[in-house]
Amino acid sequence: MAKSKTSSAKIGFEKQIWDAAVKLWGHISAAEYRKVIVGLIFLRYISSVFEKRYAELVAEGDGFEDDPDAYEAENIFFVPENARWKLIASKAHTPEIGTVIDEAMRAIEADNKTLKNVLPKNYASPDLDKRVLGEVVDLFTNMDMESAENTKDLLGRTYEYCIAQFAAYEGKKGGEFYTPASIVKTIVAVLRPFSNCRVYDPCCGSGGMFVQSAKFIEVHGGRRGAVTVFGQESNPDTWKMAKMNLAIRGIDANLGEYQADTFFNDLYANLKADFIMANPPFNKDDWGQPQLKEDARWKYGVPPAGNANYAWIQHMISHLKPNGKIGLVLANGALSTQTGGEGEIRRKIIEADLVEGIIALPDKLFYSVTIPVTLWFITRNKQQKGKTLFIDARKMGAMVDRKHRDFSDEDIDKIADTFVAFQNGRLDDVKGFCAFASLDDIAAQDYVLTPGRYVGIEEQEDDDEPFEDKMKRLTGELSELFAKSHELEEKIRKNLGAIGYEI
């Protein structure tokens, strides 16, 4: 993995698009506004790739340039004439630009059945400033489209950047469709998906886990298309966003023919996956437990009706291959809770030797939640039998703005390398950062998985200042603070006295 001190925050064309798009924000809701931007990114991408293939077919001279099958064979969406970017660009500064784009979206859906009811069609809304919409269209028109691969990367990054910005703007609701890139990259770096593997996410949001898995495989010598993707999402708008995101990335994904609730309608009931990566809704209540008490997925115990955390864990375990691995995000409460039988479920999962690692994360990594969260890594057929790795990463990362922290590539590498060292039996405990524990050690802690219980407190360096000198210095500083406090107290008394209030 390339070393870099940069975070996942991006600048350049992505920010240019976002800054221009912000001008569109009028009375339209954030969710509708989000559809406008991600839809344009998608439309520009598929039109660019189509145009490149169209030119190739014209040059071949066999008359197949208007045959949809000639595009489908290359995994390229066929773009009908009234949806091609050339037409949209020519109408950018006309009052009907919104209607032109809506009609383009309808035409693409009509010719590409996998996109049926997926694309946004809200561009003719009177709440959208058509002048600014035209300026955004111009930005896409003026992009360098020489290379389809470069276009895929640039538009893919732009899509991800805008989704991240929407998540920040929409706060809690943003967390329903976006998991911060540094979290996803950490999960992928630890799991290390390989070529020709099956990756599954039962609550896939906008598809970030799949994008990073494909990138990881590509960087490590595999092909972008070497991962088989299975995803499910219950929110219809988020499901559509994922379909567009993965299409832009060239990832052939099975997200089902419609959005669906994973607990009540498991679209892949017979699926066994190599890797499962997920950021399920934290502490979800009212998830349908009364109707699902007899479900075969609850091998380790029926999860409580008021919290779905252990329902998600057991659902994922039920979909693992014999050597499969899970990486998921959960609220910290799942590490120690005893509510509704959760402690007993956790004990059984630990005793089944499935918990390979737990990582405590720092705060402010997520846009949507302030509660502490943890990464769980659950593995069948662990390399280190009877042992679990604990990492306390709460001091890692750097603030990229006042409210948001990010992991650098070095931070992610450090965590991933620690897992590799543990799996290969070469890990030395580092006080305050990492340690591994046996099943007996965990049992002695009442099956609580909080990393701090195992890694201990970081050793403090001795500053070599003699105790007497230190006490003299500290009491002197304290005396100065007391004096300043008395000074301030007198000023307050005088000011109050001047207006008739004596203390």
Summary of the structure (lengths in Angstrom):
residues: 503
radius of gyration: 27.0
end to end distance: 66.1
largest distance: 98.2
contacts: 1608
relative contact order: 0.09
helix: 48%
strand: 12%
